[in-house]
Amino acid sequence: MKIIVQTPGGLGEILQSARKARGMTQAQAAAHLGIGQPRLSALETTGTAGLSLEQMLALFALYELELCVQSREAPATGKGGSAGAAAPEW
């Protein structure tokens, strides 16, 4: 399944769903990462903006997810061409 993450909150929802799909409690997942359950709870709700890359990759590994980075495709103009390259929205 491919999911496009556009907001920190969206990432939090994905992490929470993946943890539950693995049958893990927040306490169990937090223990694997060496953080407290309240911190993991915050990451799954409002605190994903403060998630370090190291923590994110550790969670992905724990939940058997992978991170894929790719270029956004230019929108089609409807006439067989592309609309031109727009600046990234980062």
C-alpha positions in Angstrom: 0.0 0.0 0.0 1.3 3.5 -0.9 0.3 6.4 1.4 1.3 10.0 0.7 2.2 11.9 3.8 1.6 15.6 3.6 1.3 16.7 7.2 2.9 15.8 10.5 -0.6 14.7 11.7 -0.9 12.4 8.8 2.3 10.7 9.7 1.1 10.3 13.3 -2.1 8.6 12.1 0.0 6.2 9.9 2.3 5.4 12.8 -0.6 4.7 15.1 -2.4 2.5 12.6 0.8 0.5 11.9 1.5 0.0 15.6 -2.0 -1.3 16.1 -1.8 -3.6 13.0 1.3 -5.1 14.6 -0.7 -5.8 17.8 1.6 -3.5 19.9 0.7 -1.2 22.7 2.2 2.2 23.0 4.2 1.0 26.0 5.6 -1.9 24.1 6.6 0.2 21.1 8.1 2.9 23.3 10.1 0.3 25.2 11.6 -0.9 21.9 12.6 2.7 21.1 13.9 3.5 24.5 11.4 6.4 25.0 8.5 6.8 27.4 4.9 5.9 26.5 3.8 9.5 26.9 6.4 10.5 24.2 5.1 7.9 21.8 1.6 9.0 22.4 2.5 12.6 21.6 4.3 11.4 18.4 1.1 9.6 17.3 -1.1 12.6 17.9 0.3 16.1 17.8 4.0 15.7 18.2 5.2 14.2 15.0 6.7 17.5 13.9 9.3 16.9 16.7 10.1 13.4 15.5 13.8 12.9 14.7 14.7 11.1 11.6 16.4 8.5 13.8 13.2 7.9 15.7 11.1 7.8 12.6 13.3 5.2 10.9 13.3 3.2 14.1 9.5 3.2 14.2 9.3 2.3 10.5 11.6 -0.7 11.1 9.6 -1.7 14.2 6.3 -1.5 12.3 7.8 -3.1 9.1 7.2 0.0 7.1 9.7 1.6 4.6 10.3 5.2 3.6 10.3 5.9 -0.1 11.2 9.4 -1.4 10.3 10.2 -5.0 9.9 13.2 -7.2 6.4 14.6 -7.6 5.1 14.0 -11.1 4.3 17.2 -13.0 0.5 17.5 -13.7 -0.6 16.8 -17.2 -1.9 19.7 -19.3 -4.5 17.5 -20.9 -2.8 17.8 -24.3 -0.2 15.1 -23.9 2.5 17.4 -22.5 3.4 18.5 -19.0 2.5 21.8 -17.4 6.2 22.5 -16.5 8.1 22.0 -13.4 6.7 23.7 -10.4 8.8 24.6 -7.3 8.6 21.9 -4.6 6.3 22.7 -1.7 8.7 22.0 1.2 
